[in-house]
Amino acid sequence: MVQGNVIDKYKRYLLLERGLSKNTIESYMRDLNKLLVFIEDKQLLLRLIKTSDLEEFLAGLYDSSLTPRSISRVISTLKSFFHFLLLDQYREDNPTDLLESPKSNIKLPVVLAIEEIDQILSVIDVSTLEGTRNYAIIETLYSCGLRVSELTNLRFSDLYFDEGFIRVSGKGNKQRLVPISEIATQKISNWLDYRKQINVKKGNEDIVFISSRRGKALSRITVFHFIKQYAEEAGIKKEVSPHVFRHSFATHLLERGANIRVIQEMLGHEKITTTEIYTQIDRTFLRQEIIEHHPRNNQSIKKNITHDTNYD
């Protein structure tokens, strides 16, 4: 019972003091539940659990074929949880201090070339209500680097077209202002002409992108579905999702000389290390350009450089 009270207090701490979103908190709790099952199986006390116990717990995750990335996330959850137990004076020590996250190769996100984005947009039938809406959605995802949840939650009260900005509510309900292109502004305006024809359900009047049939805010799954469908129709072989347009937004800015701190601000990343993944993509792009265009690169050099994965 005491343990249950501690978990409830930790959830309130994540929500009220750290300001994390519901989805993020649920992710934390899923990871934490793995530890709670382990504690129950081993008949351990949360107040007395040691570093060696946590190492045994993590070893079990390795044995279950959990990926290094997933294990790193679990360790991050453990560190947060036991830090809270210290703050709450439930424990006098932190057994996670000596835990190390597994080393893993950085998996670079999928990025579309500008030509590929244009290919996807070209297959959309903009003579229809849904086509006009979907074109505006994709253009906005790419123009502003939005997460799909930020897009589906976008409201009329967030649009500042005269100033060239939109207001975005990101993770933990943190708000930021993001510039919006004239093209995206025009495509949204085109959609709004069609939107007037929809019977909007009560409570959704301020939502920009709504379902034509239900009159309610679009679900993230709906956006995933039509983007995947358009990518297939356009002949794009990459795995395309709404987040790919966010990755492409950041990568294209970096390729053209934008400051990484500015990109961090526009993406709403709390830590610069999250944004720095795009420097890896940029270096890969630059190396590929050299491979393709430098006159000294013959076929043998191309082969050697292509298989070199050290970006230092």
C-alpha positions as CSV (number, residue, x, y, z in Angstrom):
1,M,0.0,0.0,0.0
2,V,2.8,2.4,0.8
3,Q,4.4,1.5,-2.5
4,G,1.2,2.4,-4.3
5,N,1.1,5.8,-2.5
6,V,4.6,6.5,-3.6
7,I,3.8,5.7,-7.3
8,D,0.7,8.0,-7.2
9,K,2.8,10.8,-5.7
10,Y,5.5,10.3,-8.4
11,K,2.8,10.6,-11.1
12,R,1.6,13.8,-9.6
13,Y,5.2,15.0,-9.5
14,L,5.7,14.3,-13.2
15,L,2.5,16.1,-14.1
16,L,2.5,19.1,-11.8
17,E,6.2,19.8,-11.1
18,R,7.8,18.6,-14.3
19,G,4.9,19.5,-16.5
20,L,5.1,16.3,-18.6
21,S,2.4,15.4,-21.1
22,K,0.0,12.5,-20.4
23,N,1.6,10.4,-23.1
24,T,5.1,10.9,-21.6
25,I,3.9,10.1,-18.1
26,E,2.3,6.9,-19.4
27,S,5.6,5.9,-21.0
28,Y,7.4,6.5,-17.7
29,M,4.8,4.4,-15.9
30,R,5.1,1.5,-18.4
31,D,8.9,1.4,-17.8
32,L,8.4,1.7,-14.0
33,N,5.9,-1.1,-14.0
34,K,8.7,-3.4,-15.3
35,L,10.6,-2.6,-12.1
36,L,7.6,-3.1,-9.9
37,V,7.0,-6.6,-11.3
38,F,10.6,-7.5,-10.7
39,I,10.4,-6.2,-7.1
40,E,7.3,-8.2,-6.5
41,D,8.8,-11.4,-8.0
42,K,12.0,-11.0,-5.9
43,Q,10.0,-9.9,-2.8
44,L,12.2,-6.8,-2.4
45,L,11.4,-3.6,-0.6
46,L,11.5,-0.4,-2.7
47,R,13.0,1.5,0.2
48,L,15.9,-1.0,0.4
49,I,16.6,-1.9,-3.2
50,K,20.3,-1.7,-4.1
51,T,22.3,-1.0,-7.2
52,S,23.0,-4.7,-7.6
53,D,19.3,-5.4,-7.6
54,L,18.8,-2.9,-10.4
55,E,21.7,-4.4,-12.3
56,E,20.0,-7.8,-12.1
57,F,16.7,-6.2,-13.2
58,L,18.4,-4.6,-16.3
59,A,20.2,-7.9,-17.1
60,G,16.8,-9.5,-17.3
61,L,15.8,-6.8,-19.8
62,Y,18.9,-7.6,-21.9
63,D,18.0,-11.3,-21.8
64,S,14.5,-10.5,-23.1
65,S,16.0,-8.9,-26.2
66,L,15.0,-5.4,-25.3
67,T,16.9,-3.0,-27.6
68,P,19.7,-0.8,-26.1
69,R,17.6,2.3,-26.9
70,S,14.6,0.9,-24.9
71,I,16.9,-0.1,-22.0
72,S,18.4,3.4,-22.0
73,R,14.9,4.8,-21.7
74,V,14.1,2.4,-18.8
75,I,17.3,3.6,-17.1
76,S,16.3,7.2,-17.6
77,T,13.0,6.4,-15.9
78,L,14.7,4.7,-13.0
79,K,17.0,7.7,-12.5
80,S,14.0,10.1,-12.5
81,F,12.0,7.9,-10.1
82,F,14.8,7.4,-7.6
83,H,15.7,11.0,-7.7
84,F,12.1,11.7,-6.8
85,L,12.3,9.2,-3.9
86,L,15.3,11.3,-2.6
87,L,13.4,14.5,-2.9
88,D,10.4,13.0,-1.1
89,Q,12.7,11.7,1.6
90,Y,11.4,8.1,1.0
91,R,15.1,7.1,0.6
92,E,18.4,8.5,1.8
93,D,20.4,7.3,-1.2
94,N,20.1,6.9,-4.9
95,P,20.9,3.3,-6.2
96,T,20.9,4.5,-9.9
97,D,23.9,6.8,-9.5
98,L,26.3,4.1,-10.8
99,L,24.0,2.8,-13.6
100,E,25.3,3.4,-17.1
101,S,23.1,3.4,-20.2
102,P,24.1,0.9,-22.9
103,K,26.1,2.2,-25.9
104,S,24.2,2.0,-29.1
105,N,24.7,3.2,-32.7
106,I,22.7,6.3,-33.5
107,K,19.9,5.5,-35.8
108,L,19.5,8.5,-38.1
109,P,15.9,9.5,-38.8
110,V,14.4,9.2,-42.3
111,V,14.6,12.4,-44.3
112,L,12.9,13.3,-47.5
113,A,14.5,15.3,-50.3
114,I,12.6,18.4,-51.4
115,E,11.8,16.6,-54.6
116,E,10.3,13.7,-52.7
117,I,8.1,16.0,-50.7
118,D,6.9,17.6,-54.0
119,Q,6.2,14.1,-55.4
120,I,4.0,13.3,-52.4
121,L,2.1,16.6,-52.7
122,S,1.6,16.1,-56.5
123,V,-0.5,13.0,-56.0
124,I,-3.1,14.8,-53.8
125,D,-6.4,15.7,-55.4
126,V,-6.9,19.3,-54.3
127,S,-10.2,19.6,-56.0
128,T,-11.8,17.7,-53.1
129,L,-12.4,18.8,-49.5
130,E,-10.2,16.1,-47.9
131,G,-7.5,16.6,-50.5
132,T,-7.3,20.3,-49.8
133,R,-7.1,19.6,-46.1
134,N,-4.5,16.9,-46.4
135,Y,-2.3,19.1,-48.7
136,A,-2.5,21.9,-46.1
137,I,-1.6,19.4,-43.3
138,I,1.5,18.1,-45.0
139,E,2.7,21.6,-46.0
140,T,2.2,22.8,-42.4
141,L,4.1,19.7,-41.0
142,Y,7.0,20.5,-43.3
143,S,6.9,24.3,-43.1
144,C,6.8,24.4,-39.3
145,G,8.4,21.2,-38.2
146,L,5.5,20.1,-36.1
147,R,4.8,16.9,-34.3
148,V,1.6,15.3,-35.4
149,S,-0.1,15.9,-32.0
150,E,0.9,19.6,-32.3
151,L,-0.7,19.7,-35.8
152,T,-4.0,18.0,-34.7
153,N,-4.3,20.3,-31.7
154,L,-3.7,23.5,-33.8
155,R,-6.4,26.1,-33.1
156,F,-7.6,29.2,-34.9
157,S,-6.5,31.2,-31.8
158,D,-3.0,29.9,-32.6
159,L,-2.8,31.4,-36.1
160,Y,-1.1,34.7,-36.5
161,F,-0.9,34.8,-40.3
162,D,-0.5,38.6,-40.5
163,E,2.7,38.3,-38.4
164,G,3.8,35.1,-40.2
165,F,3.7,32.9,-37.1
166,I,1.7,30.1,-35.4
167,R,1.6,29.3,-31.7
168,V,2.4,25.7,-31.0
169,S,1.6,23.8,-27.8
170,G,4.3,21.2,-27.4
171,K,5.3,18.5,-24.9
172,G,4.4,19.4,-21.3
173,N,2.0,22.1,-22.8
174,K,5.1,24.3,-23.4
175,Q,4.2,26.9,-26.0
176,R,6.5,28.3,-28.7
177,L,6.1,30.6,-31.7
178,V,7.1,29.1,-35.1
179,P,7.4,31.0,-38.4
180,I,5.0,29.7,-41.1
181,S,5.7,30.0,-44.8
182,E,3.4,31.9,-47.2
183,I,2.8,28.6,-49.1
184,A,1.5,26.9,-45.9
185,T,-0.5,29.9,-45.0
186,Q,-2.2,29.9,-48.4
187,K,-2.9,26.1,-48.3
188,I,-4.5,26.5,-44.8
189,S,-6.6,29.4,-46.2
190,N,-7.7,27.1,-49.1
191,W,-8.8,24.5,-46.6
192,L,-10.7,26.9,-44.4
193,D,-12.9,27.8,-47.4
194,Y,-13.9,24.1,-47.5
195,R,-14.1,23.8,-43.8
196,K,-17.1,26.1,-43.7
197,Q,-19.1,23.4,-45.4
198,I,-18.6,20.9,-42.4
199,N,-21.1,20.5,-39.6
200,V,-18.6,21.0,-36.7
201,K,-19.3,19.2,-33.5
202,K,-19.6,21.3,-30.3
203,G,-16.2,21.8,-28.6
204,N,-14.3,21.6,-31.9
205,E,-15.2,25.0,-33.3
206,D,-11.6,26.3,-32.7
207,I,-9.8,23.3,-34.1
208,V,-8.2,24.0,-37.5
209,F,-8.0,20.5,-39.0
210,I,-11.2,18.5,-38.5
211,S,-12.7,15.3,-40.0
212,S,-15.1,16.0,-42.8
213,R,-17.5,13.2,-41.7
214,R,-17.3,13.5,-37.9
215,G,-16.8,17.2,-37.6
216,K,-14.2,16.6,-34.8
217,A,-10.5,17.0,-34.5
218,L,-8.5,14.5,-36.6
219,S,-6.8,11.6,-34.9
220,R,-3.1,11.1,-35.2
221,I,-3.8,7.7,-36.8
222,T,-5.8,9.3,-39.6
223,V,-2.9,11.6,-40.5
224,F,-0.5,8.6,-40.4
225,H,-2.7,6.7,-42.7
226,F,-3.2,9.2,-45.5
227,I,0.5,10.3,-45.5
228,K,1.5,6.6,-45.8
229,Q,-1.0,6.2,-48.7
230,Y,0.2,9.3,-50.5
231,A,3.8,8.3,-50.2
232,E,3.1,4.9,-51.7
233,E,1.1,6.5,-54.6
234,A,4.1,8.8,-55.2
235,G,6.5,5.8,-55.4
236,I,8.5,6.8,-52.4
237,K,10.4,3.8,-51.1
238,K,11.2,5.3,-47.7
239,E,9.1,4.6,-44.6
240,V,7.2,7.9,-44.5
241,S,5.3,9.1,-41.4
242,P,4.2,12.6,-40.2
243,H,7.4,12.8,-38.2
244,V,9.5,12.4,-41.3
245,F,8.4,15.9,-42.4
246,R,9.6,17.3,-39.1
247,H,13.0,15.6,-39.6
248,S,13.1,16.9,-43.1
249,F,12.3,20.5,-41.9
250,A,15.2,20.4,-39.4
251,T,17.7,18.8,-41.8
252,H,17.0,21.1,-44.7
253,L,17.4,24.2,-42.4
254,L,20.7,22.9,-41.2
255,E,21.9,22.1,-44.7
256,R,21.2,25.7,-45.7
257,G,23.2,27.1,-42.7
258,A,20.6,27.7,-40.0
259,N,21.9,28.0,-36.5
260,I,21.3,24.7,-34.5
261,R,20.1,26.7,-31.5
262,V,17.4,28.3,-33.7
263,I,16.4,24.9,-35.0
264,Q,16.2,23.7,-31.3
265,E,13.9,26.5,-30.5
266,M,11.6,25.9,-33.5
267,L,11.4,22.2,-32.8
268,G,10.7,22.7,-29.1
269,H,13.5,20.5,-28.0
270,E,14.3,20.9,-24.3
271,K,17.9,19.7,-24.8
272,I,20.3,20.7,-27.6
273,T,21.6,17.1,-27.6
274,T,18.2,16.0,-29.1
275,T,18.6,18.5,-32.0
276,E,22.2,17.5,-32.6
277,I,21.1,14.3,-34.3
278,Y,20.5,16.5,-37.4
279,T,24.2,17.4,-37.6
280,Q,24.9,13.7,-38.1
281,I,22.4,13.7,-41.1
282,D,24.0,16.9,-42.4
283,R,27.5,15.5,-42.3
284,T,26.2,12.4,-44.1
285,F,24.7,14.6,-46.8
286,L,27.9,16.6,-47.2
287,R,30.0,13.4,-47.5
288,Q,27.6,12.0,-50.1
289,E,27.8,15.3,-52.1
290,I,31.6,15.0,-52.1
291,I,31.4,11.4,-53.2
292,E,29.1,12.2,-56.1
293,H,30.7,15.5,-57.3
294,H,34.4,15.8,-56.4
295,P,36.6,15.1,-59.5
296,R,39.1,13.1,-57.5
297,N,36.6,10.5,-56.3
298,N,36.9,7.4,-58.5
299,Q,34.9,4.3,-57.9
300,S,37.3,2.7,-55.4
301,I,37.3,5.9,-53.3
302,K,33.5,6.1,-53.5
303,K,33.2,2.5,-52.2
304,N,35.6,3.1,-49.3
305,I,33.9,6.4,-48.2
306,T,30.4,5.0,-48.5
307,H,31.2,2.2,-46.1
308,D,32.9,4.5,-43.6
309,T,30.4,5.1,-40.7
310,N,32.7,7.2,-38.5
311,Y,31.5,10.8,-38.8
312,D,34.2,12.3,-36.7
